[in-house]
Amino acid sequence: MEEKLRKIFASSLDIRINDVHDDLKYATIVQWDSIAHMALVAAIEEEFDIMMDAEDVIDMNSFSKAKEIIKKYL
Protein backbone atom coordinates (compact mmCIF):
# COMPACT_ATOMS: atom_id res chain seq x y z
CA MET A 1 0.00 0.00 0.00
CA GLU A 2 2.76 2.46 0.90
CA GLU A 3 4.66 2.05 -2.37
CA LYS A 4 1.46 2.41 -4.40
CA LEU A 5 0.64 5.58 -2.46
CA ARG A 6 4.17 6.89 -2.93
CA LYS A 7 3.82 6.45 -6.70
CA ILE A 8 0.48 8.28 -6.68
CA PHE A 9 2.01 11.20 -4.78
CA ALA A 10 4.99 11.39 -7.14
CA SER A 11 2.81 11.23 -10.23
CA SER A 12 0.10 13.61 -9.00
CA LEU A 13 2.54 16.20 -7.67
CA ASP A 14 5.01 15.74 -10.53
CA ILE A 15 7.93 15.10 -8.19
CA ARG A 16 10.56 12.38 -7.95
CA ILE A 17 9.51 9.30 -6.04
CA ASN A 18 12.55 9.77 -3.78
CA ASP A 19 11.06 13.12 -2.71
CA VAL A 20 7.97 11.39 -1.31
CA HIS A 21 8.61 10.66 2.37
CA ASP A 22 6.79 10.94 5.71
CA ASP A 23 7.91 14.55 6.18
CA LEU A 24 6.38 15.70 2.87
CA LYS A 25 3.65 18.18 3.82
CA TYR A 26 0.99 20.20 2.06
CA ALA A 27 2.24 23.56 0.77
CA THR A 28 5.88 22.82 1.68
CA ILE A 29 6.54 22.29 -2.01
CA VAL A 30 5.15 24.50 -4.76
CA GLN A 31 3.51 21.56 -6.53
CA TRP A 32 1.21 20.68 -3.60
CA ASP A 33 -1.36 23.44 -3.66
CA SER A 34 -5.14 23.23 -3.31
CA ILE A 35 -5.71 22.23 -6.94
CA ALA A 36 -3.03 19.54 -6.82
CA HIS A 37 -4.49 18.35 -3.52
CA MET A 38 -7.85 17.63 -5.13
CA ALA A 39 -6.17 15.82 -8.04
CA LEU A 40 -4.17 13.80 -5.52
CA VAL A 41 -7.33 12.87 -3.61
CA ALA A 42 -9.05 11.81 -6.84
CA ALA A 43 -6.08 9.66 -7.85
CA ILE A 44 -5.94 8.01 -4.42
CA GLU A 45 -9.68 7.32 -4.42
CA GLU A 46 -9.51 5.81 -7.89
CA GLU A 47 -6.43 3.68 -7.27
CA PHE A 48 -7.65 2.29 -3.94
CA ASP A 49 -11.34 2.20 -4.94
CA ILE A 50 -12.41 4.23 -1.92
CA MET A 51 -14.35 7.43 -1.25
CA MET A 52 -12.83 9.60 1.44
CA ASP A 53 -15.09 11.78 3.51
CA ALA A 54 -14.57 15.54 3.52
CA GLU A 55 -12.89 15.55 6.93
CA ASP A 56 -10.24 13.10 5.74
CA VAL A 57 -9.65 15.11 2.56
CA ILE A 58 -9.01 18.20 4.66
CA ASP A 59 -6.91 16.33 7.26
CA MET A 60 -4.66 14.75 4.62
CA ASN A 61 -1.86 17.29 4.96
CA SER A 62 1.18 15.03 4.70
CA PHE A 63 2.30 11.76 3.18
CA SER A 64 2.38 10.27 6.66
CA LYS A 65 -1.20 11.36 7.35
CA ALA A 66 -2.30 10.04 3.96
CA LYS A 67 -1.01 6.57 4.88
CA GLU A 68 -2.93 6.71 8.14
CA ILE A 69 -6.15 7.81 6.44
CA ILE A 70 -5.94 5.22 3.64
CA LYS A 71 -5.55 2.41 6.19
CA LYS A 72 -8.99 3.31 7.60
CA TYR A 73 -10.59 2.55 4.26
CA LEU A 74 -8.81 -0.71 3.43
Backbone bond lengths (Angstrom), bond angles and torsions (degrees), N, CA, C in turn:
res aa  C-N    CA-C-N  psi(-1)  N-CA   C-N-CA  omega(-1)  CA-C   N-CA-C  phi
1 M - - - 1.439 - - 1.523 110.94 -
2 E 1.329 117.01 -42.50 1.463 119.85 -176.72 1.526 112.09 -64.89
3 E 1.321 117.38 -41.65 1.472 119.42 -179.50 1.528 110.91 -67.70
4 K 1.322 116.65 -38.93 1.463 120.53 177.51 1.534 109.60 -62.09
5 L 1.322 116.50 -43.53 1.457 121.67 179.01 1.527 110.98 -65.34
6 R 1.312 116.39 -39.81 1.467 121.00 178.39 1.540 110.23 -60.61
7 K 1.322 116.68 -41.60 1.465 120.95 178.84 1.527 111.11 -65.96
8 I 1.321 117.33 -38.53 1.459 121.33 177.96 1.528 110.12 -63.62
9 F 1.318 116.89 -44.69 1.467 120.85 178.29 1.521 110.32 -60.48
10 A 1.315 116.86 -48.05 1.468 120.61 -178.11 1.524 110.69 -61.25
11 S 1.307 116.58 -45.42 1.456 120.79 -178.65 1.531 111.49 -67.99
12 S 1.315 117.12 -47.37 1.465 121.32 -176.73 1.521 112.83 -66.78
13 L 1.329 116.27 -35.63 1.463 120.45 -177.73 1.521 112.33 -95.86
14 D 1.326 115.86 -2.25 1.463 121.79 179.84 1.535 111.29 55.05
15 I 1.339 113.58 52.08 1.464 120.53 177.25 1.529 108.44 -128.59
16 R 1.322 115.48 166.01 1.466 119.69 178.33 1.524 109.48 -70.48
17 I 1.308 115.34 145.00 1.468 120.07 -179.35 1.531 111.16 -59.87
18 N 1.332 117.10 -30.98 1.464 120.39 178.15 1.520 112.40 -68.15
19 D 1.328 117.26 -17.10 1.464 121.49 178.50 1.528 112.67 -86.78
20 V 1.317 116.49 -3.44 1.466 121.19 178.11 1.528 107.79 -95.27
21 H 1.313 115.71 111.45 1.466 122.65 -178.23 1.521 108.58 -148.06
22 D 1.312 117.26 172.32 1.470 121.76 -175.17 1.524 113.11 -59.03
23 D 1.306 118.18 -27.42 1.468 121.05 -178.52 1.526 113.21 -84.61
24 L 1.326 118.18 -3.45 1.465 120.96 178.87 1.526 108.37 -68.79
25 K 1.337 115.94 122.13 1.464 120.82 -176.18 1.518 111.42 -126.83
26 Y 1.325 113.68 153.61 1.459 122.24 177.38 1.527 110.09 -53.37
27 A 1.315 115.62 134.68 1.468 124.58 175.60 1.536 114.16 68.12
28 T 1.331 118.24 6.70 1.471 119.34 174.79 1.520 110.38 -86.58
29 I 1.318 115.27 -14.83 1.468 120.63 172.49 1.526 106.69 -125.35
30 V 1.286 116.67 148.17 1.469 122.22 -176.50 1.527 111.08 -58.01
31 Q 1.310 117.17 -37.16 1.464 121.25 -174.43 1.537 113.21 -65.80
32 W 1.327 117.99 -26.21 1.466 120.12 -175.39 1.515 109.89 -97.10
33 D 1.327 114.88 80.94 1.458 121.18 175.97 1.533 108.02 -109.47
34 S 1.312 117.46 -171.95 1.462 120.38 -175.24 1.534 112.72 -63.92
35 I 1.314 117.28 -36.84 1.465 120.38 179.44 1.527 110.29 -69.28
36 A 1.320 116.48 -44.91 1.467 120.49 177.69 1.530 110.81 -64.13
37 H 1.321 116.31 -32.81 1.465 120.43 179.50 1.531 110.17 -62.16
38 M 1.318 116.69 -43.86 1.461 119.56 -179.76 1.529 111.34 -67.92
39 A 1.317 117.37 -36.61 1.469 120.76 175.91 1.525 110.27 -65.58
40 L 1.323 115.87 -39.42 1.465 121.38 177.94 1.525 110.36 -63.10
41 V 1.311 116.88 -45.50 1.471 121.56 178.35 1.524 109.99 -59.78
42 A 1.319 117.06 -46.03 1.469 120.90 179.79 1.526 111.35 -60.71
43 A 1.319 116.73 -42.30 1.468 120.74 179.74 1.524 111.11 -65.51
44 I 1.318 116.56 -40.90 1.471 120.71 178.57 1.526 110.09 -64.32
45 E 1.327 116.34 -47.08 1.464 120.00 -179.33 1.527 111.09 -60.68
46 E 1.308 116.72 -41.30 1.465 119.92 -179.97 1.523 111.43 -67.76
47 E 1.314 116.68 -47.28 1.469 120.45 -176.22 1.527 112.38 -65.07
48 F 1.333 117.06 -39.17 1.462 120.78 -177.49 1.529 112.86 -96.68
49 D 1.347 116.64 -0.09 1.459 122.30 -179.93 1.532 111.21 53.53
50 I 1.324 114.46 53.66 1.463 121.65 179.33 1.528 108.53 -131.32
51 M 1.330 115.57 169.39 1.456 121.95 173.46 1.529 106.88 -133.50
52 M 1.327 114.77 106.77 1.463 119.31 -178.45 1.522 110.05 -76.83
53 D 1.326 115.45 144.23 1.457 117.72 175.48 1.530 109.45 -79.27
54 A 1.314 115.37 164.13 1.470 121.50 -173.66 1.522 112.22 -57.98
55 E 1.303 117.40 -38.14 1.472 120.97 179.95 1.526 111.16 -61.80
56 D 1.320 116.63 -41.44 1.465 120.04 179.11 1.525 111.58 -68.80
57 V 1.325 116.74 -36.51 1.469 120.69 177.72 1.526 109.49 -61.22
58 I 1.307 116.30 -43.43 1.464 121.25 179.76 1.522 111.12 -69.89
59 D 1.326 117.02 -40.77 1.476 121.53 -177.51 1.523 113.45 -72.40
60 M 1.319 117.94 -18.66 1.463 121.07 -177.25 1.534 109.79 -74.98
61 N 1.315 115.49 82.96 1.461 120.75 -174.36 1.523 113.97 -112.75
62 S 1.331 116.14 9.40 1.465 120.90 176.96 1.521 108.89 -158.58
63 F 1.319 115.31 164.11 1.464 119.16 176.63 1.530 109.47 -63.72
64 S 1.312 116.14 -40.50 1.462 121.11 179.12 1.524 111.12 -60.27
65 K 1.312 116.94 -45.10 1.467 121.43 179.45 1.526 110.57 -66.65
66 A 1.319 117.02 -36.50 1.463 120.80 178.01 1.527 110.51 -60.05
67 K 1.324 116.51 -43.54 1.477 119.88 178.42 1.523 110.55 -59.65
68 E 1.308 115.64 -44.01 1.466 121.44 -179.85 1.536 110.89 -62.37
69 I 1.308 116.82 -44.13 1.463 121.44 -178.78 1.521 111.06 -67.11
70 I 1.324 117.85 -44.91 1.466 121.50 -178.86 1.529 110.78 -59.63
71 K 1.314 116.81 -39.50 1.473 120.64 -179.43 1.516 111.95 -58.33
72 K 1.339 117.74 -30.47 1.465 121.15 178.62 1.512 111.76 -64.00
73 Y 1.326 116.35 -30.62 1.453 120.94 -173.92 1.532 113.95 -93.73
74 L 1.300 117.21 -10.92 1.473 120.15 -177.06 1.514 112.06 -95.49
